[in-house]
Amino acid sequence: MDLDDPIAKGNTAKIYLSDNKIVKVFNDFLPPGEAINEANKQKYAYSCGLPVPGILDVTKINGKQAIVMEYVKGETLGDLFLKDKEQAEYYLNISVDMQLKIHSIRPDREAIEPMFNKLSRQIENAGKLTGKQKSVLLKKLESFTYGNRLCHGDFHLFNLIKTDNQVVVIDWVDSSAGDHHADVYRTYLLYSQVSIELADMYLQLYCDKSGILRTNILHWAPVIAGARLAENVSTENSERLLRIVNQYG
């Protein structure tokens, strides 16, 4: 398969458009089953009736893991927001409605990774956490009572594509079966890195539409911030995450 220049680059992969299909080519440092794992998660979300690109193939391209999937023509809500920031509440409303739809699904626990396993692994792998901090966070994680909801794990405006007639959700690699409060805090954490005002607007909209208390979401703060440290995202402020771990921990 011949690929031109990527149309997007992420922390773990490059995205190409080829023959009216999206090709996601993973970086070399990822474990061998990464593409299959992500494809299976996306297939599961698709099987739940959610607007998700269909998986066409899992393959290798020049020795690298790759997923071939349907191309969804449109712009992300994030790009639309950047063009007109006065419409922030409008786009966040659309996104919250979609997130509530995802959270309404009670997944088969055998079909998708449990959130507890995912967060435990991330905390253990977070190099910037001390042994004591990891122990505290893992105990806190064990103390939570979990719901069983489908959680996207990386839900934000740039993972939502607006087409002519619907909004499509992409990038399911971090999805899990677990507590939707944690998923909401993860989104809040991502927005707060850029704008506290935007993060607070999002959280208020979600709480208003769901009837969930803000405090029930915020008690996930240290665990989700600690798990985020394992991702080693270059644009993330690790000192900020450590402050959250220490503040709430």
Wavefront OBJ file of the C-alpha trace (Angstrom):
o trace
v 0.000 0.000 0.000
v 1.443 3.367 -1.041
v 0.959 6.143 1.477
v 1.476 9.876 0.972
v 2.154 12.318 3.782
v 0.149 11.689 6.977
v -2.938 13.831 7.538
v -2.444 13.637 11.304
v 0.129 12.513 13.867
v -0.573 11.323 17.388
v 1.426 10.084 20.353
v 1.282 6.480 19.132
v 0.561 6.534 15.393
v 0.366 8.400 12.106
v -2.907 8.707 10.169
v -3.057 8.495 6.379
v -5.817 8.873 3.796
v -5.450 6.318 0.999
v -8.021 5.168 -1.573
v -10.784 6.843 0.403
v -9.833 4.835 3.494
v -8.125 5.822 6.731
v -4.897 3.957 7.504
v -3.550 4.193 11.043
v 0.110 3.145 11.195
v 1.460 2.544 14.679
v 4.865 3.592 15.966
v 7.517 0.912 16.437
v 7.709 1.146 20.240
v 4.186 -0.198 20.794
v 3.587 -3.842 21.818
v 2.837 -6.374 19.035
v -0.894 -6.673 19.730
v -1.659 -2.947 19.810
v -3.419 -2.751 16.431
v -5.566 -5.829 17.059
v -6.456 -4.567 20.537
v -7.572 -1.166 19.272
v -9.434 -2.651 16.297
v -11.361 -5.023 18.585
v -12.393 -2.162 20.854
v -13.590 -0.114 17.896
v -15.450 -3.118 16.474
v -17.193 -3.561 19.814
v -18.285 0.086 19.917
v -19.547 -0.294 16.342
v -21.494 -3.431 17.333
v -23.230 -1.421 20.066
v -24.825 0.764 17.392
v -22.637 3.795 18.030
v -21.546 6.021 15.125
v -18.015 4.663 14.738
v -15.882 4.056 11.612
v -16.013 0.429 10.507
v -12.805 -1.615 10.663
v -11.803 -2.941 7.232
v -8.510 -4.671 7.986
v -5.717 -5.152 10.516
v -2.406 -5.565 8.717
v 1.255 -4.564 8.551
v 2.714 -1.845 6.374
v 6.486 -1.726 5.989
v 6.731 -3.940 9.047
v 4.559 -1.678 11.199
v 1.170 -2.533 12.699
v -1.711 -0.836 10.917
v -5.487 -0.575 10.934
v -7.485 0.200 7.806
v -10.890 1.724 8.490
v -13.716 3.648 6.859
v -13.005 7.266 5.981
v -15.418 9.702 7.596
v -15.612 12.979 5.682
v -16.052 16.009 7.867
v -14.367 18.252 10.422
v -13.762 17.542 14.083
v -15.798 19.510 16.586
v -12.440 20.674 17.923
v -11.492 22.250 14.595
v -14.930 23.846 14.306
v -14.577 25.218 17.844
v -11.178 26.738 17.039
v -12.752 28.561 14.086
v -15.449 30.092 16.298
v -14.813 29.909 20.042
v -18.043 31.773 20.737
v -19.767 28.483 19.852
v -18.016 26.552 22.653
v -21.213 25.724 24.521
v -22.932 24.601 21.322
v -20.173 22.119 20.451
v -19.794 20.937 24.039
v -23.544 20.290 24.155
v -23.269 18.056 21.097
v -20.325 16.226 22.626
v -22.006 15.693 26.002
v -25.086 14.228 24.317
v -22.828 11.747 22.520
v -20.889 10.912 25.677
v -24.144 10.226 27.525
v -25.154 7.897 24.708
v -21.871 6.001 25.083
v -22.278 5.851 28.868
v -25.790 4.441 28.524
v -24.301 1.198 27.168
v -23.628 -1.536 29.711
v -20.971 -3.620 27.985
v -20.296 -7.313 28.169
v -17.377 -7.485 30.599
v -15.800 -10.228 28.511
v -15.833 -8.072 25.393
v -13.792 -5.080 26.528
v -11.018 -4.374 28.998
v -12.081 -3.585 32.587
v -11.253 -0.012 33.603
v -9.745 -1.224 36.889
v -7.139 -3.280 35.017
v -6.298 -0.438 32.661
v -5.893 2.206 35.382
v -3.922 -0.127 37.646
v -1.485 -0.868 34.842
v -1.049 2.809 33.996
v -0.410 3.812 37.602
v 2.153 1.038 37.984
v 3.893 2.233 34.796
v 3.922 5.952 35.673
v 7.626 6.636 36.117
v 7.151 10.053 37.712
v 5.183 8.586 40.626
v 7.014 7.399 43.716
v 6.349 3.948 45.145
v 4.371 5.544 47.975
v 2.229 7.581 45.569
v 1.493 4.487 43.497
v 0.474 2.568 46.612
v -1.879 5.341 47.737
v -3.462 5.641 44.294
v -3.922 1.890 43.904
v -5.605 1.686 47.309
v -7.885 4.554 46.342
v -8.669 2.809 43.057
v -9.559 -0.384 44.905
v -11.887 1.531 47.241
v -14.135 2.805 44.445
v -17.449 1.189 43.649
v -17.605 0.642 39.897
v -20.509 0.913 37.561
v -20.447 -1.055 34.340
v -20.602 1.480 31.545
v -18.856 1.786 28.224
v -16.233 4.510 28.580
v -14.318 6.039 25.680
v -11.248 6.915 27.727
v -10.086 9.859 25.602
v -13.289 11.737 24.876
v -12.900 15.318 23.633
v -13.936 17.565 20.761
v -11.061 16.469 18.509
v -12.228 12.849 18.619
v -15.664 13.757 17.274
v -16.127 14.260 13.531
v -19.162 16.191 12.316
v -20.443 14.877 8.992
v -23.426 16.112 7.005
v -25.906 14.122 9.095
v -24.251 12.844 12.276
v -21.328 13.014 14.703
v -18.865 10.110 14.520
v -16.642 9.052 17.438
v -13.060 8.042 16.647
v -9.971 6.783 18.541
v -11.221 3.971 20.784
v -7.839 2.667 21.939
v -8.381 3.819 25.547
v -11.946 2.535 25.894
v -12.903 0.264 28.761
v -15.786 -1.077 30.810
v -16.008 0.848 34.038
v -17.228 3.899 35.887
v -18.525 6.762 33.781
v -17.587 9.283 36.501
v -13.950 8.445 35.770
v -14.500 8.928 32.036
v -16.013 12.350 32.647
v -13.118 13.399 34.861
v -10.673 12.284 32.176
v -12.375 14.632 29.706
v -12.404 17.426 32.292
v -8.682 16.888 32.913
v -7.886 17.146 29.190
v -9.880 20.362 28.777
v -8.445 21.930 31.937
v -4.958 21.659 30.479
v -6.040 24.145 27.824
v -8.755 26.195 29.546
v -10.324 25.940 32.989
v -13.293 27.898 31.649
v -13.868 25.334 28.900
v -13.411 22.448 31.350
v -15.883 23.913 33.821
v -18.426 24.588 31.066
v -18.142 20.958 29.945
v -18.476 19.591 33.469
v -21.491 21.752 34.237
v -23.228 20.639 31.046
v -22.568 16.971 31.788
v -23.802 17.298 35.380
v -26.922 19.210 34.308
v -27.830 16.673 31.629
v -27.022 13.557 33.679
v -28.029 14.618 37.185
v -24.618 13.483 38.465
v -22.960 15.491 41.229
v -19.726 17.313 40.448
v -18.153 15.934 43.651
v -18.734 12.344 42.490
v -16.708 13.108 39.381
v -13.908 15.044 41.061
v -13.109 12.268 43.540
v -11.546 10.425 40.582
v -9.032 13.272 40.136
v -5.880 11.736 41.728
v -6.340 8.325 40.100
v -6.956 9.668 36.585
v -4.172 12.258 36.858
v -1.780 9.569 38.083
v -2.745 7.228 35.252
v -2.291 10.062 32.742
v 1.365 10.320 33.777
v 2.022 6.882 32.229
v 1.154 8.199 28.762
v 4.209 10.504 28.569
v 2.395 12.971 26.321
v 4.824 15.715 25.310
v 2.187 18.453 25.432
v 0.985 17.515 28.925
v 2.376 19.257 32.009
v 3.526 16.473 34.320
v 3.996 18.895 37.216
v 0.337 19.856 36.932
v -0.659 16.192 37.093
v 1.542 15.607 40.135
v -0.064 18.587 41.880
v -3.482 17.020 41.304
v -2.241 13.672 42.613
v -0.885 15.329 45.752
v -3.785 17.756 46.210
v -6.515 15.115 46.179
v -4.435 12.135 47.266
l 1 2 3 4 5 6 7 8 9 10 11 12 13 14 15 16 17 18 19 20 21 22 23 24 25 26 27 28 29 30 31 32 33 34 35 36 37 38 39 40 41 42 43 44 45 46 47 48 49 50 51 52 53 54 55 56 57 58 59 60 61 62 63 64 65 66 67 68 69 70 71 72 73 74 75 76 77 78 79 80 81 82 83 84 85 86 87 88 89 90 91 92 93 94 95 96 97 98 99 100 101 102 103 104 105 106 107 108 109 110 111 112 113 114 115 116 117 118 119 120 121 122 123 124 125 126 127 128 129 130 131 132 133 134 135 136 137 138 139 140 141 142 143 144 145 146 147 148 149 150 151 152 153 154 155 156 157 158 159 160 161 162 163 164 165 166 167 168 169 170 171 172 173 174 175 176 177 178 179 180 181 182 183 184 185 186 187 188 189 190 191 192 193 194 195 196 197 198 199 200 201 202 203 204 205 206 207 208 209 210 211 212 213 214 215 216 217 218 219 220 221 222 223 224 225 226 227 228 229 230 231 232 233 234 235 236 237 238 239 240 241 242 243 244 245 246 247 248 249
